[in-house]
Amino acid sequence: MKKRHLAIICGIYYPEPSPTGLCAKRFAELLKDDFDIDILCISVNGISERIRVDDVIEIHTLAGGTIGAEDKTKGLLKKIIHQFGRIQIKSQMLGNLKWFEKVALKKLVEINECKRIDSIFSICSPFVAHTAAKNYKLIDLDVHWCAYTVDPYSTTNRIRACYVSLKKLRTYEKKVLL
């Protein structure tokens, strides 16, 4: 029987997974008998890489934004990069991880060109994992998408863009997940 193809989108997975990455790892282990799996995650070193774990699981670390840049700089430049991230958090709906949505979507399209993606499993934190999956679902209506939310995106204590009320944030989250 031919295996189906699953893409998992999560936050930090490789080399040391975050709690969300551990969740993705557990799901991948549970599903690898039935699926070939590509895991798309945020690069911690600012370098996009492709890591073959075994004959079933392949990891794609995705770089963009200022990820990794802060760790490679010192002094004033480091402070400027940090301030830029803070401005993005207060001025964009998805904050300083908006880049991940675009890069993950591009990677999904690239992967699908090589081997048809049957299903996408997005795990939030970051929430942009869901927005990337939803945007791919809009391109490929036949793909199955399952969104797994560990924490709600629209909480009262979330730092959000200046122009975004809690009500607007909740409406946005609901719109993405429906």
N, C-alpha and C positions, 0 to 999 in steps of 0.2 A: 504494500500500500504506500502510495506517495505521501510524504509528509506535507502538511500545510506550512505556510510561512507566516511568522508572527514578528512584528516589530514592537519592542517595548521602549517607551520614552520615559525617562526619569531624570532626576537631578544628578547628584554625584554618585558614581558607581565604581569607577576605576581610578587608581589602584586600590584605594581604601573606600568602601562604600559608606555613604551617610545612612541614617536610619531608613530613608526612602530607598536608597540604593540596595540595602539589605532586603527590603520588601521585594524589590524587582528581582534580586538574585534568587530569593525563595520561589517566587512565581516561575522564573525561568527554569529552575531545577524541577519543579512540578510538571511543567508543560513540555519539556524537551523531548519526551518520548513521542509526542504527537506533532510537534512543530520544529521546523528549523527557525532559529531565533536570532534576530539582530537587535542589539540593545543600543539605543542612542542616549548618550549622557553628556553632561557638562565636563569639559576638560578642566582639570585643576591646575595644569601647568601652562595653559594658554596655547597648547599645540594639539591640532586635530590628528588623531591616530586611529588606526584600525587594528584591533587585536583579535586574533583567532584563538578562542579558548579551547575548543575541541571541534569535532566535525559537525556540531549542531549549533553552537553559540558563537556569535561574532559581536565584538564590542566596537562601537564607533564613539570615540571621545570627540566632542565638538567644541571648537574654540571660537570666540568672538567677543565683542564688547571690550571691556577692560580686564577680563579674566586673565590672571597670570601677570598682567602688566604691573600691578601694585607690588607684587612680590619681587619683581626684577629691578625695581627702582628704589632710590633713596632720596631723602631730603625733600626739597621743594617739589620736585616732579612727582614724588609719591603722594604728597599732600594734594597736588592738583588733580591727579587721577582719582583719588578718593573723593574729592569735592565734586568732580564730574559725575561720579556714581550717585552721590547724594542728590545732585540736581535732577538726574534722570528719575530717581525714585519719586521725587516730588512733582515731576512734570509729565510723566507718562503713565498710562493706565497699568502697564505691566512692569513699570520701573526699569531698573538697569539690566533686566534679563530679557527685554524685548528682542534682542539679537538672537536668543536661543530659538524663539519661535520661527524666525526666518531660516536659520541654519538647519534646524531639525526638519522643517518642511522640505527644504532643498535636498537634504540627505534621504528622506523618505522617497522622493521622486527618483533620485539616483539609484537607490536600492531596488525600487520597483522595476526600473528599466532592465536590471540584471536578472531579477527573479521576482515574480508577481507576489505582492504582499496580500495575504488573505485577511489578516486581522491586525489591529493595532491595539495595544494595551498601554494607556497613559496613566502614570502615577504622579499625582501632584505632590508636591513641593519639589520643584516649582510649578505654579499654576500654568505657566507657559507650556508645559508638557501637554496639557489638555488643549490649549489653543492651537498648538502645532498639529495635534492629531485631528482636531475638528477641521482645520483648514485643509488637511489632506483628505479628509472624508468628503469635503465639498468638491474636490478634484476627482476623486474616485468613489462614486456613489455605491459601488459594490463591496467595498472593504467593510469589514465588521470592526466596530470601535467600541471598546469598553474603557470607561474612565473610572479609575479608582482614586477616591479622594480620602486621604488620611486626615487632613485638617481642612476645615472650610477656609476658602480664600477670603471671604468677606467677614472678618471678625472685627469687633469694636476696637481692638487695640492695634490693628494692622496699620502700618505707615502707608498712606496712600497719597496719590497725586493731589495737589492743592484744590483742583477743580472737581474732585470726585467725592461725593457724599457717600455715607455708608449705604444708603438706599440705592444709589446708582451702582455701587460696587456689587451689592447683592443681586441687582437686576442683571448686571454684566455676567456674574458667575452663573446665574441660572440660565441665561441665554447661551452661554458656551456649553454647558452640560446637557442641555435639552436637544 
